[in-house]
Amino acid sequence: MIEIVKKTNIDFMALRRFAFMISGVLVLLGIVAIYQVARGTANLGIDFAGGTAVQVKFERPVTLQEVRTVLEARGMEDFDLQDFPTVNKVLIRVKKEQEELGKVSEEIIRALKDGFRDNGITVDSTTEIGPKVGAKLRKDAMWAILAATAGILIYVAWRFQFRFSIGATAATFHDVLAVLGLFNIMGREINLVLVSALLAIAGYSLTDSVVVFDRIRENLRFVTKDPIEKVINRSINEVLSRTLITSITTLLAAGALFFFGGEVIHDFALAMILGITIGTYSSVFVASPIVLLWKEKRPVASKKR
């Protein structure tokens, strides 16, 4: 395999306290985001908040101010606009806490057709979700993330040891909370697309941690004289090149989606970029230090290398 870095001897565990401070801030941001999501005060998409989304295409370019003026003239308020200037499209989102939302989309379409009589309009899509459905989706999304994390805990405990499962689970929670918190402070919309990205990030985080854990477990079996901290450092250095190659390759794919995939997949790609970066960091500075801190008897060596 191509090596990005040659043989290294970096003392990663010596940086664990500084890394824990950074991780503490990221986790705190995630906890605040969860609190705001639960209260409904975060920037929730209509998937979770309930409302109407209408995407229309104009024959000729229009500005968001023109669209806003037309809608406000019809007495509409509390709506968000997003434009796609390269394809002359505008997305109108109205968060409404009411059971019947069909009239809202009809009113939006009628207002735009009346306001832009000389500019042909095509309705690309309409989405309508009631508040009860949004609340249920929000609850189900949280349970999905918790179920995925519980599965990780059980799998790693069976595949390795319990202390490894604690490290992997903590790293997974760390990554999910960090990405959610960063999305929240950036004002990005929290919706089902983000939940899909968070589940993908959880899987990536587990894969990266398992690679490091497998080398740690192997070295713990055969290297009995060195302290555990030194064995963990040695293991991380041995797989560092592989970890970097995997992360960079995945980041290239996510970056291509972010820059060339279009607006629809933009937030998903951004979440993946953040998740891959944070997941690589957490496998070294979160999962591995927890294995070190979790006091447990070392395996008996079968032979020396």
N, C-alpha and C positions, 0 to 999 in steps of 0.2 A: 504494500500500500504506500502511496505517496506520503511523505512525511513533511508536514508544514514546519514542525519544530523537531530538532534532533533531541538526543537524550538530555533531559533536564533534571534538575535537582532543586526544585522550588519548595520551600517550606510553607505549604498551603495552610496547615493547621495553626501556624503561628499567627495567621491573619484572621482566625475564626472570630475573635471577639469584635474586631472592627467590622467584619462581615455581618455578624449578628445584629449590630447596631443599624446597619443599612437595611437588613431584612426586617428588623422591628418596625422601621418607618414604613416600608412597603406593606407589611401585614396590617399596620394600623390604618393605612389608606384604604385597604380592602375591607376592613371591619366597618369603617365609616361608610363606605359605599354600600355594604350589605344593609346597614341600618337605614340608609336613605332609600334603598330599593324597597325594603320592607314597609317603610312609611309612605312610599309613593312620591317622595320628594326629589328623587334623582331624575335625570333626563331619560325617562323611560320611553321606549318606542310604543307604538300603538299595540304591539303584541302584548305588552304588559299593562299599559295604562288604559287601553280601550280608545277607540276613535276611528277616524277615517283617513285613508291615504288615497290620493288620486294623482296619477302620473299622466300628463298630456304632452303631446308633441305639436309644435307649431310649424307652419310652413316656412315662416320667416322668423329671424331672431327677435326675441323680446327681452326686456330687462325685468328683474325681480320687482323693481319699484313699480313698473307698469302693471304687473300682475297684482301686486299688493293694493294699488289704487283701485283697480277694478273690483276686487273682493271686498275691500272696505266700503266702497260705494254701495254695495248690496247689504251692508250691515253685518258682515262677517268679522269675527275677531278671534283671538287666541289660536292663530294658525301659524305654521312654520313653512317657509319656502326653501327649496333647494333646486338650483338650476344645473343643467348639463349643457353648457353652451355649445359644445362641439356638435351636438345632435339636436339642438333646439328643443330640449325637453325641460319641463318643470315639474317638480314633485311638490304637491300641496298636502300637508299633514295637519289634521285638526283633531285635537284630543278632546273628546266629548264624553262625559260620564252620564250616558243615557242609554236606554235599551235599544231604541230604534235609531239606526244611523243611516239608513238608506236615503232619507231625505237630504242629508248633509252632502253626500256625493252628488246627488242630482242637482242640488243648489249650486255647488261649485262648478259643475260642468255648464249649467245654464248661464251662470254669471260670466264665465270665460267666453262662451260663444256669443253672448250679447255684447261683451266689452271688446272683443276682437273680431268684429264682423268681417273685416277685410283681411283677416289672417286665419287661414284654415286650421282647424284643431282636430287632432285625432286622440282619442282616449286610449292610452296604452294599457292601463290597469286601474282597478279600484279595489281597495281592501277595507273591510269594515269588521271591527271586533268590539263586542260589548264589554263593559267594565267587569262583569262577572267572569267572562271567559278570560279576560286579561289577568285578573287576579289568580285564577286557577292555573294559567300558563306560568305565571311568576312562581307560584308555589311548586308546580311540577318541575320547573327548571332547577330550583334549589335542591329538590329531592334527587334529581338526576345526577347533579354534581356530587352530592353526599354519597349516593349509591356507588358511583364510579370510584370515589376515594376509598370507600369501605372494601370494594373489590380489590383495589391495589394493596390495602393492608393485609387482606387474607392471602392473596397470591404470593406476596413477597415473604410473608411469615412462613408459608409452606415451602417456597422455593429456597429461601436462605435461612435466616433466624429471625426471632421476634424483634431484636434490636434493629435489624436491617429494615424490617417493615415499618417501624416507627420513623426511621430516617426518611424512607421513601414517601410515606404518607405526609410527614411534615413538609417535605420539599414540594409535594404536589399541592397541598393546601397553600403553601407559600406562593407558588407560581400563579395559581388561580386567583388568590386574593390580590396579588401584586398587579396583575393585568387588569382585573376589575377596578381596583383603586385608581390606576393610571387612566383608564378610560373615563372614570367618573370625574377626576380633576381636570381632564382635558375637555370635558363637556360633551364627550361623544355619547351617542345614543346607546342605551342598554336595551338590547332586544334579543330575539331568538338566534339571530346570526352570531351575536357575541357568545351566547351560551354554547352554540356548536363549536366555536373556536376554543372556548375554555375546556370543553371535553377533549378536543384534539390536543390541546396543550397538556392536559393531564396525562394523556397517553405518551406524548413525547417526553415529558418529564420522567415518567416511569422508565422508559426505555433507556434514557441517558443515565439514570441512577443505577439501573441494573448492570450496565456495562462496568461502571466503576465498582459496584458492590461485588461483582463476580471476580474482579482482579483482587480486591481486598480480601475476600474469602479465601482465594487460592493462596495468597501470600501469608495469610494468618495460619494456614495449615502447615506450610513448609518453612517459614522463617520464625523460629521460636525464640531466638536470643534478643532480637531487637524489640524495643518498646512498641506498643500498638500505634502510637502517634507516628513513629518513623515508618512503620509498615503501611499505614494509610497514605502518608506522603509519597512513599515509593510507588504505591499502586496508582495513585492519581497521575503521577509523572509518567508512568508507563503507558497509560491510555490517553494521555493528553493530546497527542497528535491525532488519534482516532476521533476523539471528542470534537476537536476543532474542525476536522474535515467534515464530519457529519453535520455539525451546526452550520458551517459556512455553506455547504451544499444545500441544506434545507432553507437557509436564509436567502439564497439566490432564487430559489423557486418562489418563496413567499414575496420577495422583492419584485419579481416579475409580475406576480398577481397584483401587487400594490400599485405599480406604475403603469401597467398595460392592461390590467384586467377589467377596467371600467369601474364606475361608481358603485355598482350593485355589490361588488365583492371587495370594495375598498376597506371597509371596517374589519371584515374577516381577515384580510391579508395583514392589516396593521396589528391586529390582535396576535396573529401568528408570529409576526416579526418580534413583537415584545415578548411573547411567550417562549420562543426559541432562545432568545438572548437570556432571559431570566432563568429559564430551565437549565441552560448550560451552567450558569453561575450557581444555581442552587444545588446541582448534583455534586459540585466541588465544595461549596462553602456552607451548605445547609445540611444536606443528607449525610455527607461523610463526617462532619464534626459531631452530629448527633450520635452516630455509631461510636465515635470515640468517647463521648460523654456518658453513654449508656454503659454502666459498669456490668460486665458479664465475664464469666470464665472463658479464657481462650480455648479454642479447639486443640486437641492433642495432635501433635504433628505425626504424620505417618512416615515421612522421610524428609531429608534435607536436600535442597537443591544446591 
